[in-house]
Amino acid sequence: MATLNLRLPDSLDRQLSALAAQTHQNRSDLARAALKQYLRDQERERLMAEMETAFRVLATSPEARAERIAIAEDFLPLDNEALDLAEGHKPGDAEPEPWWK
């Protein structure tokens, strides 16, 4: 395991020590957990920024829009079948009379 020496401001050191005493953990464990969470958050933010960039490109691309529409049209029969099943109808049965008539 690698070693990291770290200088902390006095106020942060006091907070870390107080939390260690409250939680019955040592300061190193708390610092490792905080650093791990920080690195995880940074990675998540980076991925979210990359996804946002990709979504913006896809949202403004006429080719991507045409592809989305084609895919939606391909899946429409399956979506309708799933909706029929969810409503308790067998796929292909005649539409029931509307209840509001």
C-alpha positions as CSV (number, residue, x, y, z in Angstrom):
1,M,0.0,0.0,0.0
2,A,1.3,3.4,-0.9
3,T,1.8,6.2,1.6
4,L,0.7,9.8,1.2
5,N,1.8,12.6,3.5
6,L,-0.7,15.4,3.7
7,R,-0.8,18.8,5.3
8,L,-4.2,19.9,6.5
9,P,-5.3,23.3,7.8
10,D,-5.9,23.2,11.5
11,S,-9.7,23.5,11.2
12,L,-9.9,20.6,8.8
13,D,-7.6,18.5,11.1
14,R,-9.9,19.3,14.0
15,Q,-13.0,18.3,12.0
16,L,-11.3,15.0,10.9
17,S,-10.3,14.2,14.4
18,A,-13.7,14.9,15.8
19,L,-15.4,12.7,13.2
20,A,-12.9,9.9,13.8
21,A,-13.7,10.0,17.5
22,Q,-17.5,10.1,16.9
23,T,-17.4,7.2,14.4
24,H,-14.7,5.2,16.2
25,Q,-12.7,5.1,12.9
26,N,-9.1,6.2,12.5
27,R,-8.3,9.3,10.6
28,S,-6.6,7.4,7.7
29,D,-9.7,5.4,7.0
30,L,-11.8,8.5,6.9
31,A,-9.4,10.3,4.6
32,R,-9.2,7.2,2.3
33,A,-13.0,7.1,2.1
34,A,-13.3,10.8,1.4
35,L,-10.6,10.6,-1.3
36,K,-12.2,7.6,-2.9
37,Q,-15.6,9.3,-2.9
38,Y,-14.0,12.5,-4.4
39,L,-12.3,10.5,-7.2
40,R,-15.6,8.7,-7.9
41,D,-17.5,12.0,-8.1
42,Q,-14.9,13.4,-10.5
43,E,-15.1,10.4,-12.8
44,R,-18.9,10.7,-12.8
45,E,-18.8,14.4,-13.6
46,R,-16.4,13.7,-16.5
47,L,-18.6,10.9,-17.9
48,M,-21.7,13.1,-17.5
49,A,-20.0,15.9,-19.4
50,E,-19.0,13.5,-22.2
51,M,-22.5,12.1,-22.4
52,E,-24.0,15.7,-22.5
53,T,-21.7,16.5,-25.4
54,A,-22.7,13.4,-27.3
55,F,-26.4,14.0,-26.6
56,R,-26.1,17.6,-27.9
57,V,-24.5,16.3,-31.1
58,L,-27.2,13.7,-31.5
59,A,-30.0,16.2,-30.7
60,T,-28.9,18.5,-33.5
61,S,-28.0,16.0,-36.1
62,P,-30.6,15.5,-38.9
63,E,-29.1,12.0,-39.6
64,A,-29.4,11.0,-36.0
65,R,-33.0,12.3,-35.9
66,A,-33.9,10.3,-39.0
67,E,-32.4,7.1,-37.5
68,R,-34.3,7.7,-34.2
69,I,-37.5,7.9,-36.1
70,A,-36.8,4.8,-38.1
71,I,-36.0,2.8,-35.0
72,A,-39.2,4.1,-33.3
73,E,-41.2,3.0,-36.3
74,D,-39.6,-0.4,-36.3
75,F,-40.5,-0.9,-32.6
76,L,-44.0,0.5,-32.8
77,P,-45.7,-3.0,-33.3
78,L,-43.8,-4.4,-30.4
79,D,-44.7,-1.4,-28.2
80,N,-48.4,-1.9,-29.1
81,E,-48.2,-5.6,-28.3
82,A,-46.6,-4.8,-24.9
83,L,-49.3,-2.3,-24.2
84,D,-52.0,-4.8,-25.1
85,L,-50.4,-7.4,-22.7
86,A,-50.1,-4.8,-20.0
87,E,-53.8,-3.9,-20.3
88,G,-54.8,-7.6,-20.2
89,H,-55.6,-8.0,-23.9
90,K,-54.3,-10.6,-26.3
91,P,-52.3,-9.1,-29.1
92,G,-54.4,-8.7,-32.2
93,D,-57.8,-8.8,-30.3
94,A,-60.3,-6.1,-31.4
95,E,-60.2,-2.9,-29.5
96,P,-62.6,-2.9,-26.6
97,E,-65.4,-0.4,-26.5
98,P,-64.3,2.8,-24.8
99,W,-65.7,3.0,-21.3
100,W,-66.6,6.7,-21.7
101,K,-69.2,6.2,-24.4
